[in-house]
């Protein structure tokens, strides 16, 4: 499962990884802005992809508007998959607790 997830991540984010590597933005000291990543144009999905890479920890912020690629995290597909599954499980757990509290009359939804 983790190998399939890694292939999916690489196919989705591969060109972004390459661009970070091309600019040597692989540490906080060499972080780049969105404009440096995409000087000619911003791809339609750029904002969404950057958000997803940030939320999974593959890309990290350095300051307000600078970003860098965490290659260790990008290569750790098991860690990213575990994080996604944990968030899903926590969301379902919270929803279940809220439903139970509503049924008991403790909380009104």
C-alpha positions as CSV (number, residue, x, y, z in Angstrom):
1,X,0.0,0.0,0.0
2,X,2.8,2.4,0.9
3,X,4.6,1.8,-2.4
4,X,1.4,2.6,-4.3
5,X,1.0,5.8,-2.3
6,X,4.6,6.8,-3.0
7,X,4.0,6.3,-6.8
8,X,0.8,8.4,-6.5
9,X,2.6,11.2,-4.6
10,X,5.6,11.2,-7.1
11,X,3.3,11.4,-10.1
12,X,1.3,14.2,-8.5
13,X,4.1,16.2,-7.0
14,X,7.1,15.1,-9.0
15,X,7.4,18.3,-11.1
16,X,7.2,20.4,-8.0
17,X,10.0,18.3,-6.3
18,X,12.1,18.8,-9.5
19,X,11.6,22.5,-9.4
20,X,12.6,22.8,-5.7
21,X,15.7,20.7,-6.5
22,X,16.5,22.8,-9.6
23,X,16.5,25.9,-7.4
24,X,18.4,24.1,-4.6
25,X,15.5,24.9,-2.2
26,X,16.2,21.9,0.0
27,X,16.8,23.7,3.4
28,X,15.5,26.6,5.3
29,X,18.4,28.7,4.3
30,X,17.7,28.3,0.6
31,X,13.9,28.7,0.7
32,X,12.2,30.3,-2.3
33,X,9.0,32.2,-3.0
34,X,6.1,31.1,-5.1
35,X,7.2,33.6,-7.8
36,X,10.7,32.0,-7.9
37,X,9.2,28.5,-8.2
38,X,6.9,29.6,-11.0
39,X,8.4,32.7,-12.6
40,X,6.5,32.6,-15.9
41,X,3.1,31.5,-14.8
42,X,1.3,29.9,-11.9
43,X,-0.2,26.6,-12.8
44,X,-3.9,26.3,-12.2
45,X,-3.4,23.7,-9.5
46,X,-0.2,25.3,-8.0
47,X,-2.0,26.7,-5.0
48,X,-3.8,23.5,-4.2
49,X,-0.7,21.4,-4.7
50,X,1.4,23.7,-2.5
51,X,-1.3,23.5,0.2
52,X,-1.3,19.7,0.1
53,X,2.5,19.5,0.2
54,X,2.5,21.9,3.2
55,X,-0.2,20.0,5.1
56,X,1.7,16.7,4.7
57,X,5.0,18.3,5.7
58,X,6.7,17.6,2.4
59,X,7.2,21.4,1.8
60,X,7.9,23.6,4.8
61,X,7.6,27.3,5.4
62,X,10.6,29.6,6.1
63,X,9.1,32.8,7.2
64,X,5.9,34.2,5.7
65,X,6.2,33.5,2.0
66,X,9.2,31.3,1.5
67,X,9.2,27.5,1.0
68,X,11.6,24.6,0.9
69,X,11.4,20.9,0.1
70,X,12.0,18.4,3.0
71,X,13.4,15.5,1.0
72,X,13.4,13.2,3.9
73,X,9.7,13.7,4.3
74,X,9.1,13.5,0.5
75,X,10.8,10.1,0.5
76,X,9.0,8.8,3.5
77,X,5.7,7.8,1.9
78,X,4.8,5.5,4.9
79,X,5.0,8.5,7.3
80,X,2.8,10.7,5.1
81,X,0.3,7.8,4.7
82,X,0.2,7.2,8.4
83,X,-0.4,10.9,9.0
84,X,-3.3,10.9,6.5
85,X,-4.8,7.8,8.1
86,X,-4.4,9.2,11.6
87,X,-6.2,12.4,10.6
88,X,-9.0,10.4,9.0
89,X,-9.3,8.2,12.1
90,X,-9.4,11.2,14.5
91,X,-12.0,12.9,12.4
92,X,-14.2,9.8,12.4
93,X,-13.7,9.5,16.2
94,X,-14.7,13.1,16.9
95,X,-17.8,12.7,14.7
96,X,-18.7,9.5,16.5
97,X,-18.3,11.2,19.9
98,X,-20.5,14.1,18.8
99,X,-23.2,11.8,17.6
100,X,-23.2,9.9,20.9
101,X,-23.3,13.1,22.9
102,X,-26.2,14.3,20.8
103,X,-28.1,11.0,21.3
104,X,-27.6,11.2,25.0
105,X,-28.9,14.8,25.1
106,X,-25.7,16.2,26.4
107,X,-25.0,18.2,23.3
108,X,-27.4,19.5,20.7
109,X,-26.3,19.5,17.1
